[in-house]
Amino acid sequence: MSILIKLGHEISFSIPESTQVLTMLRLHPSRLASVRQEERGGTVPLLPMHEFSDLYGNRCGRLIAPPGLLTLTHEAVVEDSGEPDRQNLEARQVPLQDLPDDVFHFLLPSRYCEVDSELTSVAYDLFGQTGMGWERVVAICHFVHHHIAFDYMQARGNRTALEVYREGKGVCRDYTHLAITFCRLMNIPARYCTGYLGDIGIPARPPGDFSAWFEVYLGGEWYVFDARNNIPRIGRVLMGRGRDAADVALTTIFSLNELVTFRVWTEVISKENFSLL
């Protein structure tokens, strides 16, 4: 049975001088058909924003922020299937020569996913004997999930997959970068995803962040995997896709700035209550 998810965020920055700001804080085009309450939000102070699509089809915005406090807000209600991530244990790797041109790109190295490093031999030692397809991606997720100790205090914006492997600590983006890199090294196209993910169907954890996961191309389709949580989850709401986190930065501010407020929420609401909104 489908469910309704109310989601949103409020993010504020202190900015000392007028500067350009890029945002990627809207829902991904693939989720627009599921929106049941129109996306609302904007900026405080109210500023004109130019909207455009980037190379990966993500919805982006550009604005000029004056000195002072800039607050970015967003809220929407979406309908979700209420089902966990789709599984297909029979999905197989697609031979390299049969990969579509627009998919091959997700085998190449990117800013945070070095497929030209010492991880090459590590990947083949760990996963070279696994089944070529779903089984291999599951094995990669299991390894990454247990290799990394999750710790918000260890978040670092410039940590690459190789550094994640060496340090064995990080946050959801680090799990995702290492898993993507292992997949690419095993000739499985993989792309980075970011969006909302609440605690639907599992014991609650402290709220207050977005989440990262990834998609792999198997059997001619893209499937969701999540090395951080390592179980199928309910209620993912996609915001952006790219090669890695560098392609889907939620905000980019071209000057010094300080994060002042960061609130993110996702909650299931009843359809009866929604009808009263």
C-alpha positions in Angstrom: 0.0 0.0 0.0 1.3 3.4 -0.9 2.3 6.0 1.7 2.6 9.8 1.9 5.9 11.3 3.0 6.2 14.9 4.1 9.7 16.1 3.6 11.7 19.3 3.7 14.7 21.2 4.9 15.9 24.5 6.3 19.5 25.4 5.8 21.1 28.7 6.7 24.6 30.2 6.0 26.3 33.3 7.2 27.9 35.0 4.2 30.3 37.9 4.7 30.2 39.3 1.1 27.9 39.2 -1.9 28.5 36.0 -3.9 27.2 33.5 -6.3 25.4 30.4 -4.9 24.5 27.2 -6.7 21.9 24.9 -5.3 20.6 21.3 -6.0 17.9 21.2 -3.3 14.8 20.3 -5.4 13.4 16.8 -6.1 14.8 14.9 -9.0 12.7 15.0 -12.2 12.0 11.3 -11.8 10.1 12.0 -8.6 7.9 14.8 -9.9 5.0 12.5 -10.9 4.8 11.4 -7.2 4.5 14.9 -5.8 1.1 15.3 -4.0 1.6 18.7 -2.5 3.5 21.1 -4.7 7.1 21.9 -3.8 7.2 25.0 -1.7 10.2 27.0 -0.4 12.8 29.5 -1.5 15.2 31.9 0.1 15.2 34.3 3.1 15.7 37.1 2.2 13.6 36.6 -1.0 16.0 36.5 -3.9 15.5 35.8 -7.6 16.8 32.3 -8.6 17.6 31.1 -12.1 16.7 27.4 -12.5 18.4 25.0 -15.0 19.2 21.3 -15.5 22.8 20.1 -15.3 24.6 17.5 -17.4 22.9 14.7 -15.4 19.4 16.0 -15.6 19.4 17.3 -12.0 17.4 20.4 -11.1 19.7 23.3 -10.1 19.4 26.9 -9.1 21.7 30.0 -9.3 21.3 33.1 -7.2 23.3 36.1 -5.9 23.4 36.2 -2.1 23.9 39.5 -0.4 26.1 39.7 2.8 24.4 38.4 5.9 22.2 35.4 6.7 20.9 33.3 3.8 18.3 30.7 4.5 17.2 28.0 1.9 13.9 26.2 2.5 12.0 23.5 0.8 8.9 21.3 1.6 6.8 18.8 -0.3 4.6 15.8 0.1 5.3 12.8 -2.1 3.6 9.5 -2.6 5.7 6.4 -2.3 5.1 2.8 -3.0 5.8 1.9 0.6 7.8 -1.0 -0.7 11.5 -1.6 0.0 14.2 -1.2 -2.6 13.6 -3.5 -5.6 15.5 -6.7 -5.6 16.6 -9.0 -8.5 18.9 -11.7 -7.5 19.1 -12.9 -11.1 20.4 -9.6 -12.5 23.7 -10.2 -14.3 26.5 -7.9 -15.4 26.3 -6.6 -18.9 29.4 -7.3 -21.0 31.4 -4.2 -21.6 30.9 -4.3 -25.4 27.1 -4.3 -24.8 26.9 -1.3 -22.5 25.0 1.8 -23.8 27.2 4.8 -24.5 25.6 6.9 -21.7 26.2 4.1 -19.2 29.9 3.5 -19.9 30.7 6.8 -18.4 29.9 5.4 -15.0 32.9 3.0 -15.2 35.5 5.8 -15.4 37.4 7.5 -12.5 35.9 10.6 -10.9 36.9 13.1 -8.2 36.2 10.8 -5.2 36.3 7.4 -6.9 39.8 6.4 -8.0 39.6 3.4 -10.2 43.3 3.9 -11.1 44.8 3.2 -7.6 45.9 0.3 -5.4 42.2 -0.5 -4.9 42.4 -2.4 -8.2 44.2 -5.3 -6.7 42.1 -5.1 -3.6 38.9 -5.4 -5.5 40.0 -8.4 -7.5 41.3 -10.1 -4.4 38.0 -9.5 -2.5 35.4 -9.9 -5.2 37.1 -11.7 -8.2 35.5 -15.0 -7.3 32.0 -13.8 -6.7 29.2 -14.2 -9.2 29.1 -11.7 -12.0 26.1 -9.6 -11.1 23.8 -9.2 -8.1 25.9 -11.5 -5.9 29.0 -9.4 -6.6 27.3 -6.1 -5.7 25.9 -7.6 -2.5 29.4 -8.8 -1.6 30.8 -5.3 -2.1 28.1 -3.8 0.1 28.7 -6.3 2.8 32.4 -5.6 2.8 32.1 -1.8 2.8 29.4 -1.9 5.5 31.6 -3.8 7.9 34.9 -2.2 6.9 33.8 1.4 7.7 33.0 2.7 11.2 30.2 5.2 10.9 30.9 8.5 12.7 29.4 11.9 12.0 32.4 13.5 13.8 34.7 11.9 11.1 33.0 13.6 8.2 35.5 15.2 5.8 34.6 16.8 2.5 37.7 15.8 0.6 38.0 12.1 1.6 38.4 9.8 -1.4 37.5 6.2 -1.8 41.1 5.1 -1.3 41.4 7.2 1.9 38.1 5.7 3.1 39.5 2.2 2.6 42.8 3.1 4.4 41.1 5.0 7.3 38.1 2.7 7.8 35.8 5.5 9.0 33.4 8.0 7.6 29.7 8.9 6.8 27.2 7.7 4.2 29.0 9.5 1.3 32.2 7.6 2.2 30.5 4.2 2.2 29.0 5.1 -1.2 32.2 6.3 -2.8 34.1 3.1 -1.8 31.3 0.8 -3.0 31.0 2.7 -6.3 34.8 2.4 -6.8 34.8 -1.3 -6.1 31.8 -1.8 -8.6 33.6 0.2 -11.3 36.8 -1.8 -10.8 34.8 -5.0 -11.3 33.3 -3.5 -14.6 29.9 -2.7 -13.1 28.7 0.8 -13.9 27.8 2.7 -10.7 26.5 6.2 -10.0 26.1 8.3 -6.9 22.7 9.3 -5.5 21.6 11.8 -2.9 18.2 12.5 -1.4 15.9 12.1 1.5 15.8 8.8 3.5 13.7 8.7 6.7 13.5 5.8 9.2 10.4 4.2 7.7 10.1 0.6 8.8 13.2 0.5 11.1 14.0 1.7 14.6 14.4 5.5 14.6 17.8 7.1 14.6 18.4 10.8 15.2 17.1 12.9 12.3 19.0 15.8 10.7 20.7 14.8 7.5 20.3 13.8 3.9 21.5 10.4 2.7 23.8 9.0 0.0 23.3 5.7 -1.8 24.2 4.4 -5.3 22.7 2.7 -8.3 24.3 0.0 -10.4 23.6 -1.1 -14.0 22.8 -4.8 -14.2 20.8 -6.7 -16.8 20.0 -3.5 -18.7 18.5 -1.7 -15.7 19.6 0.5 -12.8 19.1 -0.9 -9.2 19.5 0.8 -5.9 22.1 -0.3 -3.3 23.1 1.2 0.0 26.4 0.1 1.6 25.8 2.3 4.7 22.5 0.7 5.7 23.1 -2.6 3.8 19.4 -3.5 3.8 16.6 -2.6 1.4 14.9 0.5 2.7 11.5 2.2 2.3 10.9 5.8 1.2 14.0 7.0 -0.7 13.3 10.3 -2.4 15.9 11.1 -5.0 17.3 14.7 -5.4 20.4 14.2 -7.5 22.5 11.7 -9.4 26.1 11.9 -10.7 29.5 10.3 -10.8 30.2 11.0 -7.2 29.4 13.6 -4.5 31.2 16.3 -6.5 28.4 16.2 -9.1 25.6 16.5 -6.6 26.7 19.1 -4.0 23.5 20.4 -2.5 25.0 23.9 -2.1 28.1 25.5 -3.6 28.9 29.0 -2.2 31.7 30.9 -4.0 33.0 32.7 -0.9 33.8 32.1 2.7 30.7 31.1 4.6 29.6 29.5 7.9 26.8 26.9 8.3 24.3 28.3 10.9 21.2 26.1 10.6 20.7 22.6 9.2 17.4 20.9 9.6 16.0 18.0 7.5 12.8 16.1 8.1 10.9 13.2 6.6 7.7 11.8 8.1 4.9 9.6 7.0 1.5 11.3 7.2 -1.9 9.7 7.0 -3.9 10.3 3.8 -6.8 11.5 6.0 -4.6 14.2 7.6 -3.3 15.1 4.2 -6.7 15.8 2.9 -7.0 18.5 5.6 -3.8 20.3 4.7 
